Amino acid sequence: PAALPELLGRITGYINARFAEDCSEKTLCDKFFISRSTLLRLFAKYLGVTPSKYLLSLRLSEAKSRLEKGESVQSVCYACGFSDYSHFIATFKKRFGITPYRYARSLQ
């Protein structure tokens, strides 16, 4: 049992460092030699979210931070690991209640 949180720390560290890359459940399972059910159980028990929700929150948080620094919406979209521009806008709006463009404009 003591090794599980350490493993989760390594997994979240990997995701935090590579959030813009492929951090799918399959990739994580292959990288850390664990089953999908073990991965999901670790995240649910210790973080209360799925790996994909953890990754999405990280990407959106980074996107918000980059927009605050003045980066363009399009560059932020791809730098944060979103492959579809319209999906990024919709996801950002759903999470924060405002489009990325309007969020960036509101800071000026």
MOKA-V997135 format. One record per run of one state. SS is the DSSP state (A for helix, B for strand, O for the rest). FROM is the first residue (numbers start at 1). TO is the last residue. Records with the same first field share a line. If there is no record, write none. Layout:
SS=FROM-TO, FROM-TO
This chain:
O=1-1, 18-24, 33-35, 47-50, 69-72, 80-84, 97-99, 107-108
A=2-17, 25-32, 36-46, 51-68, 73-79, 85-96, 100-106
